């Protein structure tokens, strides 16, 4: 699947803010503009990013995280611990 320069740039930003799988400091405040919201929407649609708080009805926040497919593109976030990196690597081995 092709990815645009703006999508790649935003994926890299999310990678820097993601501190563990399923948790990120990249929130709707980081999105900022409609243009960036459109890029983020495209990344969600392509399956590279997800909102880990999507199913929390009591929370009015979006925590945008990389999927493993997103990690395939920009690499493992530096803050992931060894067990999380191993989970990712094992998952990728199973899918190949």
C-alpha positions in Angstrom: 0.0 0.0 0.0 1.3 3.4 -0.9 1.9 6.1 1.7 2.2 9.8 1.1 5.0 12.1 2.4 2.5 13.7 4.8 1.3 10.3 6.1 4.9 9.2 6.7 5.6 12.5 8.5 2.6 12.0 10.8 3.4 8.3 11.4 6.8 9.4 12.6 5.3 12.0 14.9 3.0 9.4 16.4 5.9 7.0 16.8 7.8 9.6 18.9 4.7 10.0 21.2 3.8 6.3 21.6 5.2 5.1 24.9 3.9 1.5 24.7 1.6 -0.6 22.5 -2.0 0.8 23.0 -0.9 4.0 24.7 0.3 7.2 23.3 0.7 10.9 24.2 -0.4 11.8 20.6 -3.9 13.1 21.2 -6.5 15.1 19.2 -4.6 18.2 20.5 -1.6 17.1 18.4 -3.7 16.9 15.3 -4.4 20.6 15.2 -5.7 21.3 11.7 -8.3 19.9 9.4 -5.5 19.0 6.9 -3.7 16.9 9.5 -7.0 15.4 10.6 -7.5 14.3 7.0 -4.1 12.7 6.9 -4.8 11.0 10.2 -8.1 9.7 8.9 -6.3 8.3 5.9 -3.8 6.5 8.1 -6.7 5.0 10.2 -8.5 3.9 7.0 -5.3 2.3 5.7 -4.9 0.4 9.0 -1.6 2.1 10.1 -3.1 4.0 13.2 -5.9 3.4 15.7 -7.5 5.3 18.6 -6.8 3.1 21.6 -9.6 4.9 23.5 -12.2 4.3 20.8 -14.3 2.0 23.0 -14.1 4.1 26.2 -17.5 5.9 26.3 -16.6 7.7 29.5 -13.5 9.2 28.1 -13.5 12.2 25.7 -10.0 11.7 24.4 -8.3 10.1 21.5 -4.9 8.3 22.0 -3.6 7.7 18.5 -1.3 4.6 18.3 0.5 2.8 15.6 -0.7 -0.6 14.5 1.9 -3.3 13.8 1.4 -2.3 10.1 2.3 1.2 11.0 5.4 0.0 13.0 6.4 -1.9 9.9 6.8 1.4 8.1 8.4 3.7 10.7 10.0 1.2 13.1 9.4 0.3 16.7 9.0 3.2 19.1 12.1 3.7 21.2 10.2 3.6 24.4 8.8 0.1 23.9 10.4 -2.4 26.3 12.0 -5.6 25.2 8.9 -7.7 25.8 6.8 -5.4 23.7 9.4 -5.5 20.9 9.4 -9.3 21.1 5.6 -9.4 20.8 5.7 -7.3 17.7 8.5 -9.3 16.2 6.7 -12.6 17.0 3.5 -11.3 15.4 5.3 -10.3 12.2 6.9 -13.8 12.0 3.5 -15.4 12.3 2.1 -13.2 9.5 4.9 -14.0 7.1 
